[in-house]
């Protein structure tokens, strides 16, 4: 009996945090420290996630294939020759887009699983480290304040505790309604960097003017341009098509705006109408 009493007193002797836990509690803590290591599979995934260059390079390569296949499908549709089937270009584009989607979903799921596992382990590690630093008896408000990341209320005050929650700064999202066009710069860069024509990758289609080399005028020259499309490389063809459609859209917007200004703001027009 005396030996058991001495062992119990030695286990709960309060000379330091290491003496606050019983033998069973120390065994649980030791097992928890051993479980902090990830499984071999998750360790490989975590090592790959720590160096995302390989995954990003693979996704970028798949995106290049998808962009090139879609652009080739559009070119073959515009420059379709009699008796030429569009099934093969369509099949290539569908396959490239499907591979890009599958790889993106798999990468996201693996990263999500690793994040959850690491989050659980980090939470347990933080809570156990906090418990080791506390006394044998932990107050309820101390535990809740630690888990919620708040300051515990004062213990001597009789008034109900007031928790001041500082709301985080809400970043105001500024949406620019002036430009409704989709940014297709990554799409054009993917086509240009696919080995077709790297010189056209940095040209901005939206900033092209009627005097710039990328501007394509509509009218009789359009038919002449389409007759020679078979000799144009894919990147140049897509760049000219985007410039043509974007410039035509901008011209229509500017024309309608100018007409509205003339009707509403011109004093000569108002004077003639009154006469």
DOLO-461631 format. One record per residue (C-alpha): x, y, z; residue in one letter; chain. Coordinates in nm, 3 decimals, padded with zeros to 5 digits, always signed. Example, Ala and Ser with C-alpha at 12.3 -4.5 7.8 and 13.67 -1.06 7.14 Angstrom:
2
@px +01.230 | py -00.450 | pz +00.780 | code A | unit A
@px +01.367 | py -00.106 | pz +00.714 | code S | unit A
END
This chain:
275
@px +00.000 | py +00.000 | pz +00.000 | code X | unit A
@px +00.277 | py +00.239 | pz +00.086 | code X | unit A
@px +00.454 | py +00.171 | pz -00.245 | code X | unit A
@px +00.137 | py +00.246 | pz -00.443 | code X | unit A
@px +00.085 | py +00.564 | pz -00.246 | code X | unit A
@px +00.437 | py +00.680 | pz -00.318 | code X | unit A
@px +00.393 | py +00.607 | pz -00.690 | code X | unit A
@px +00.067 | py +00.805 | pz -00.698 | code X | unit A
@px +00.224 | py +01.098 | pz -00.519 | code X | unit A
@px +00.519 | py +01.092 | pz -00.757 | code X | unit A
@px +00.288 | py +01.103 | pz -01.058 | code X | unit A
@px +00.086 | py +01.401 | pz -00.943 | code X | unit A
@px +00.364 | py +01.592 | pz -00.771 | code X | unit A
@px +00.333 | py +01.957 | pz -00.874 | code X | unit A
@px +00.694 | py +02.057 | pz -00.911 | code X | unit A
@px +00.659 | py +02.125 | pz -01.284 | code X | unit A
@px +00.437 | py +02.058 | pz -01.586 | code X | unit A
@px +00.597 | py +01.719 | pz -01.648 | code X | unit A
@px +00.469 | py +01.598 | pz -01.307 | code X | unit A
@px +00.108 | py +01.708 | pz -01.357 | code X | unit A
@px +00.010 | py +01.413 | pz -01.575 | code X | unit A
@px -00.058 | py +01.058 | pz -01.473 | code X | unit A
@px +00.108 | py +00.758 | pz -01.630 | code X | unit A
@px -00.185 | py +00.700 | pz -01.865 | code X | unit A
@px -00.185 | py +01.065 | pz -01.973 | code X | unit A
@px +00.185 | py +01.054 | pz -02.051 | code X | unit A
@px +00.130 | py +00.744 | pz -02.265 | code X | unit A
@px -00.143 | py +00.922 | pz -02.459 | code X | unit A
@px +00.080 | py +01.223 | pz -02.514 | code X | unit A
@px +00.362 | py +01.001 | pz -02.638 | code X | unit A
@px +00.128 | py +00.828 | pz -02.885 | code X | unit A
@px -00.002 | py +01.162 | pz -03.005 | code X | unit A
@px +00.351 | py +01.282 | pz -03.073 | code X | unit A
@px +00.420 | py +00.969 | pz -03.276 | code X | unit A
@px +00.099 | py +01.015 | pz -03.477 | code X | unit A
@px +00.205 | py +01.364 | pz -03.581 | code X | unit A
@px +00.403 | py +01.216 | pz -03.868 | code X | unit A
@px +00.212 | py +01.168 | pz -04.193 | code X | unit A
@px +00.181 | py +00.839 | pz -04.373 | code X | unit A
@px +00.438 | py +00.771 | pz -04.649 | code X | unit A
@px +00.183 | py +00.847 | pz -04.922 | code X | unit A
@px +00.081 | py +01.176 | pz -04.763 | code X | unit A
@px +00.444 | py +01.264 | pz -04.703 | code X | unit A
@px +00.513 | py +01.232 | pz -05.074 | code X | unit A
@px +00.208 | py +01.442 | pz -05.155 | code X | unit A
@px +00.308 | py +01.702 | pz -04.898 | code X | unit A
@px +00.659 | py +01.718 | pz -05.041 | code X | unit A
@px +00.513 | py +01.766 | pz -05.388 | code X | unit A
@px +00.276 | py +02.035 | pz -05.257 | code X | unit A
@px +00.567 | py +02.218 | pz -05.096 | code X | unit A
@px +00.722 | py +02.248 | pz -05.444 | code X | unit A
@px +00.426 | py +02.331 | pz -05.672 | code X | unit A
@px +00.641 | py +02.415 | pz -05.974 | code X | unit A
@px +00.604 | py +02.064 | pz -06.116 | code X | unit A
@px +00.225 | py +02.064 | pz -06.084 | code X | unit A
@px +00.197 | py +02.413 | pz -06.229 | code X | unit A
@px +00.419 | py +02.320 | pz -06.521 | code X | unit A
@px +00.209 | py +02.012 | pz -06.594 | code X | unit A
@px -00.117 | py +02.210 | pz -06.580 | code X | unit A
@px +00.032 | py +02.481 | pz -06.802 | code X | unit A
@px +00.136 | py +02.218 | pz -07.057 | code X | unit A
@px -00.217 | py +02.076 | pz -07.062 | code X | unit A
@px -00.358 | py +02.426 | pz -07.099 | code X | unit A
@px -00.129 | py +02.488 | pz -07.395 | code X | unit A
@px -00.254 | py +02.172 | pz -07.562 | code X | unit A
@px -00.616 | py +02.273 | pz -07.499 | code X | unit A
@px -00.570 | py +02.627 | pz -07.629 | code X | unit A
@px -00.392 | py +02.504 | pz -07.941 | code X | unit A
@px -00.658 | py +02.240 | pz -08.011 | code X | unit A
@px -00.943 | py +02.490 | pz -07.972 | code X | unit A
@px -00.769 | py +02.745 | pz -08.195 | code X | unit A
@px -00.698 | py +02.479 | pz -08.458 | code X | unit A
@px -01.062 | py +02.372 | pz -08.451 | code X | unit A
@px -01.173 | py +02.730 | pz -08.515 | code X | unit A
@px -00.924 | py +02.775 | pz -08.796 | code X | unit A
@px -01.028 | py +02.452 | pz -08.966 | code X | unit A
@px -01.392 | py +02.563 | pz -08.938 | code X | unit A
@px -01.324 | py +02.899 | pz -09.104 | code X | unit A
@px -01.087 | py +02.758 | pz -09.366 | code X | unit A
@px -01.284 | py +02.443 | pz -09.428 | code X | unit A
@px -01.206 | py +02.276 | pz -09.756 | code X | unit A
@px -01.461 | py +02.071 | pz -09.952 | code X | unit A
@px -01.462 | py +01.713 | pz -09.832 | code X | unit A
@px -01.261 | py +01.786 | pz -09.516 | code X | unit A
@px -01.412 | py +01.647 | pz -09.195 | code X | unit A
@px -01.398 | py +01.847 | pz -08.872 | code X | unit A
@px -01.433 | py +01.539 | pz -08.654 | code X | unit A
@px -01.060 | py +01.491 | pz -08.596 | code X | unit A
@px -00.995 | py +01.855 | pz -08.485 | code X | unit A
@px -01.302 | py +01.839 | pz -08.263 | code X | unit A
@px -01.189 | py +01.511 | pz -08.108 | code X | unit A
@px -00.843 | py +01.652 | pz -08.039 | code X | unit A
@px -00.990 | py +01.962 | pz -07.874 | code X | unit A
@px -01.232 | py +01.757 | pz -07.663 | code X | unit A
@px -00.955 | py +01.524 | pz -07.548 | code X | unit A
@px -00.722 | py +01.811 | pz -07.453 | code X | unit A
@px -00.991 | py +01.994 | pz -07.254 | code X | unit A
@px -01.095 | py +01.671 | pz -07.078 | code X | unit A
@px -00.737 | py +01.593 | pz -06.974 | code X | unit A
@px -00.698 | py +01.945 | pz -06.839 | code X | unit A
@px -01.017 | py +01.912 | pz -06.635 | code X | unit A
@px -00.925 | py +01.572 | pz -06.489 | code X | unit A
@px -00.576 | py +01.678 | pz -06.390 | code X | unit A
@px -00.708 | py +01.997 | pz -06.229 | code X | unit A
@px -00.968 | py +01.806 | pz -06.026 | code X | unit A
@px -00.714 | py +01.546 | pz -05.911 | code X | unit A
@px -00.463 | py +01.810 | pz -05.808 | code X | unit A
@px -00.727 | py +02.004 | pz -05.615 | code X | unit A
@px -00.852 | py +01.693 | pz -05.435 | code X | unit A
@px -00.503 | py +01.582 | pz -05.332 | code X | unit A
@px -00.419 | py +01.927 | pz -05.200 | code X | unit A
@px -00.751 | py +01.939 | pz -05.014 | code X | unit A
@px -00.692 | py +01.603 | pz -04.842 | code X | unit A
@px -00.339 | py +01.695 | pz -04.741 | code X | unit A
@px -00.457 | py +02.029 | pz -04.604 | code X | unit A
@px -00.724 | py +01.863 | pz -04.387 | code X | unit A
@px -00.480 | py +01.605 | pz -04.250 | code X | unit A
@px -00.214 | py +01.862 | pz -04.169 | code X | unit A
@px -00.478 | py +02.090 | pz -04.015 | code X | unit A
@px -00.598 | py +01.817 | pz -03.778 | code X | unit A
@px -00.246 | py +01.738 | pz -03.668 | code X | unit A
@px -00.157 | py +02.101 | pz -03.617 | code X | unit A
@px -00.471 | py +02.161 | pz -03.412 | code X | unit A
@px -00.400 | py +01.863 | pz -03.185 | code X | unit A
@px -00.039 | py +01.969 | pz -03.147 | code X | unit A
@px -00.133 | py +02.323 | pz -03.048 | code X | unit A
@px -00.396 | py +02.210 | pz -02.798 | code X | unit A
@px -00.165 | py +01.956 | pz -02.635 | code X | unit A
@px +00.117 | py +02.209 | pz -02.614 | code X | unit A
@px -00.122 | py +02.455 | pz -02.450 | code X | unit A
@px -00.245 | py +02.190 | pz -02.203 | code X | unit A
@px +00.111 | py +02.108 | pz -02.098 | code X | unit A
@px +00.171 | py +02.468 | pz -01.998 | code X | unit A
@px -00.145 | py +02.500 | pz -01.788 | code X | unit A
@px -00.221 | py +02.383 | pz -01.437 | code X | unit A
@px -00.375 | py +02.051 | pz -01.344 | code X | unit A
@px -00.722 | py +02.208 | pz -01.342 | code X | unit A
@px -00.814 | py +02.399 | pz -01.658 | code X | unit A
@px -01.094 | py +02.652 | pz -01.637 | code X | unit A
@px -01.367 | py +02.625 | pz -01.896 | code X | unit A
@px -01.339 | py +02.986 | pz -02.013 | code X | unit A
@px -00.964 | py +02.943 | pz -02.062 | code X | unit A
@px -01.017 | py +02.648 | pz -02.295 | code X | unit A
@px -01.294 | py +02.822 | pz -02.489 | code X | unit A
@px -01.093 | py +03.141 | pz -02.524 | code X | unit A
@px -00.792 | py +02.945 | pz -02.650 | code X | unit A
@px -00.994 | py +02.753 | pz -02.910 | code X | unit A
@px -01.175 | py +03.069 | pz -03.024 | code X | unit A
@px -00.863 | py +03.285 | pz -03.025 | code X | unit A
@px -01.005 | py +03.540 | pz -02.779 | code X | unit A
@px -00.889 | py +03.693 | pz -02.453 | code X | unit A
@px -01.049 | py +03.529 | pz -02.147 | code X | unit A
@px -01.276 | py +03.755 | pz -01.941 | code X | unit A
@px -01.153 | py +03.901 | pz -01.611 | code X | unit A
@px -01.225 | py +03.667 | pz -01.323 | code X | unit A
@px -01.265 | py +03.924 | pz -01.043 | code X | unit A
@px -01.526 | py +04.147 | pz -01.205 | code X | unit A
@px -01.889 | py +04.090 | pz -01.110 | code X | unit A
@px -02.027 | py +04.247 | pz -01.422 | code X | unit A
@px -02.093 | py +04.015 | pz -01.715 | code X | unit A
@px -01.789 | py +03.992 | pz -01.938 | code X | unit A
@px -01.787 | py +04.197 | pz -02.251 | code X | unit A
@px -01.606 | py +04.055 | pz -02.544 | code X | unit A
@px -01.489 | py +04.310 | pz -02.795 | code X | unit A
@px -01.478 | py +04.149 | pz -03.134 | code X | unit A
@px -01.284 | py +04.345 | pz -03.388 | code X | unit A
@px -01.436 | py +04.295 | pz -03.727 | code X | unit A
@px -01.180 | py +04.232 | pz -04.000 | code X | unit A
@px -01.133 | py +04.490 | pz -04.267 | code X | unit A
@px -01.359 | py +04.409 | pz -04.553 | code X | unit A
@px -01.186 | py +04.455 | pz -04.878 | code X | unit A
@px -01.417 | py +04.637 | pz -05.112 | code X | unit A
@px -01.431 | py +04.462 | pz -05.440 | code X | unit A
@px -01.412 | py +04.713 | pz -05.722 | code X | unit A
@px -01.576 | py +04.588 | pz -06.035 | code X | unit A
@px -01.492 | py +04.781 | pz -06.346 | code X | unit A
@px -01.791 | py +04.792 | pz -06.575 | code X | unit A
@px -01.609 | py +04.978 | pz -06.850 | code X | unit A
@px -01.461 | py +04.663 | pz -07.001 | code X | unit A
@px -01.686 | py +04.361 | pz -07.042 | code X | unit A
@px -01.447 | py +04.171 | pz -07.263 | code X | unit A
@px -01.283 | py +03.858 | pz -07.132 | code X | unit A
@px -00.909 | py +03.868 | pz -07.080 | code X | unit A
@px -00.777 | py +03.615 | pz -07.329 | code X | unit A
@px -00.411 | py +03.698 | pz -07.282 | code X | unit A
@px -00.326 | py +03.356 | pz -07.128 | code X | unit A
@px -00.504 | py +03.186 | pz -07.417 | code X | unit A
@px -00.300 | py +03.373 | pz -07.678 | code X | unit A
@px +00.021 | py +03.320 | pz -07.483 | code X | unit A
@px -00.045 | py +02.947 | pz -07.466 | code X | unit A
@px -00.084 | py +02.929 | pz -07.843 | code X | unit A
@px +00.223 | py +03.141 | pz -07.907 | code X | unit A
@px +00.442 | py +02.946 | pz -07.664 | code X | unit A
@px +00.332 | py +02.613 | pz -07.808 | code X | unit A
@px +00.605 | py +02.642 | pz -08.067 | code X | unit A
@px +00.400 | py +02.807 | pz -08.339 | code X | unit A
@px +00.502 | py +03.173 | pz -08.325 | code X | unit A
@px +00.657 | py +03.319 | pz -08.010 | code X | unit A
@px +00.689 | py +03.665 | pz -08.159 | code X | unit A
@px +00.315 | py +03.736 | pz -08.141 | code X | unit A
@px +00.271 | py +03.644 | pz -07.773 | code X | unit A
@px +00.328 | py +03.992 | pz -07.626 | code X | unit A
@px +00.114 | py +04.186 | pz -07.875 | code X | unit A
@px -00.194 | py +04.339 | pz -07.714 | code X | unit A
@px -00.495 | py +04.298 | pz -07.937 | code X | unit A
@px -00.710 | py +04.551 | pz -07.758 | code X | unit A
@px -00.467 | py +04.838 | pz -07.805 | code X | unit A
@px -00.442 | py +04.792 | pz -08.180 | code X | unit A
@px -00.524 | py +05.097 | pz -08.391 | code X | unit A
@px -00.629 | py +05.120 | pz -08.759 | code X | unit A
@px -00.268 | py +05.198 | pz -08.846 | code X | unit A
@px -00.109 | py +04.913 | pz -08.648 | code X | unit A
@px +00.006 | py +04.588 | pz -08.812 | code X | unit A
@px -00.248 | py +04.380 | pz -08.619 | code X | unit A
@px -00.547 | py +04.581 | pz -08.745 | code X | unit A
@px -00.753 | py +04.405 | pz -09.008 | code X | unit A
@px -00.994 | py +04.623 | pz -09.203 | code X | unit A
@px -01.336 | py +04.495 | pz -09.301 | code X | unit A
@px -01.481 | py +04.520 | pz -09.647 | code X | unit A
@px -01.343 | py +04.396 | pz -09.980 | code X | unit A
@px -01.009 | py +04.315 | pz -09.815 | code X | unit A
@px -01.179 | py +04.063 | pz -09.585 | code X | unit A
@px -01.255 | py +03.825 | pz -09.868 | code X | unit A
@px -00.899 | py +03.862 | pz -09.996 | code X | unit A
@px -00.773 | py +03.786 | pz -09.642 | code X | unit A
@px -00.984 | py +03.473 | pz -09.610 | code X | unit A
@px -00.862 | py +03.343 | pz -09.945 | code X | unit A
@px -00.506 | py +03.338 | pz -09.811 | code X | unit A
@px -00.583 | py +03.189 | pz -09.469 | code X | unit A
@px -00.441 | py +02.850 | pz -09.560 | code X | unit A
@px -00.088 | py +02.993 | pz -09.568 | code X | unit A
@px -00.114 | py +03.174 | pz -09.228 | code X | unit A
@px +00.009 | py +03.005 | pz -08.911 | code X | unit A
@px -00.235 | py +02.935 | pz -08.630 | code X | unit A
@px -00.117 | py +03.207 | pz -08.390 | code X | unit A
@px -00.126 | py +03.484 | pz -08.651 | code X | unit A
@px -00.468 | py +03.369 | pz -08.767 | code X | unit A
@px -00.617 | py +03.376 | pz -08.416 | code X | unit A
@px -00.457 | py +03.714 | pz -08.342 | code X | unit A
@px -00.602 | py +03.869 | pz -08.658 | code X | unit A
@px -00.945 | py +03.721 | pz -08.592 | code X | unit A
@px -00.953 | py +03.856 | pz -08.236 | code X | unit A
@px -00.834 | py +04.196 | pz -08.354 | code X | unit A
@px -01.101 | py +04.204 | pz -08.622 | code X | unit A
@px -01.389 | py +04.119 | pz -08.389 | code X | unit A
@px -01.270 | py +04.341 | pz -08.102 | code X | unit A
@px -01.210 | py +04.639 | pz -08.333 | code X | unit A
@px -01.551 | py +04.596 | pz -08.497 | code X | unit A
@px -01.716 | py +04.587 | pz -08.156 | code X | unit A
@px -01.534 | py +04.900 | pz -08.045 | code X | unit A
@px -01.623 | py +05.082 | pz -08.367 | code X | unit A
@px -01.990 | py +05.004 | pz -08.321 | code X | unit A
@px -01.980 | py +05.131 | pz -07.962 | code X | unit A
@px -01.803 | py +05.452 | pz -08.059 | code X | unit A
@px -02.041 | py +05.516 | pz -08.351 | code X | unit A
@px -02.351 | py +05.475 | pz -08.137 | code X | unit A
@px -02.205 | py +05.702 | pz -07.869 | code X | unit A
@px -02.120 | py +05.973 | pz -08.121 | code X | unit A
@px -02.468 | py +05.959 | pz -08.272 | code X | unit A
@px -02.622 | py +06.002 | pz -07.929 | code X | unit A
@px -02.403 | py +06.304 | pz -07.861 | code X | unit A
@px -02.506 | py +06.471 | pz -08.187 | code X | unit A
@px -02.876 | py +06.421 | pz -08.126 | code X | unit A
@px -02.879 | py +06.543 | pz -07.766 | code X | unit A
@px -02.600 | py +06.803 | pz -07.749 | code X | unit A
@px -02.592 | py +06.976 | pz -08.087 | code X | unit A
@px -02.749 | py +07.326 | pz -08.067 | code X | unit A
@px -02.764 | py +07.348 | pz -08.448 | code X | unit A
@px -02.978 | py +07.040 | pz -08.464 | code X | unit A
@px -03.220 | py +07.179 | pz -08.206 | code X | unit A
@px -03.240 | py +07.515 | pz -08.388 | code X | unit A
@px -03.318 | py +07.352 | pz -08.723 | code X | unit A
@px -03.586 | py +07.136 | pz -08.567 | code X | unit A
@px -03.758 | py +07.439 | pz -08.416 | code X | unit A
@px -03.756 | py +07.618 | pz -08.751 | code X | unit A
END
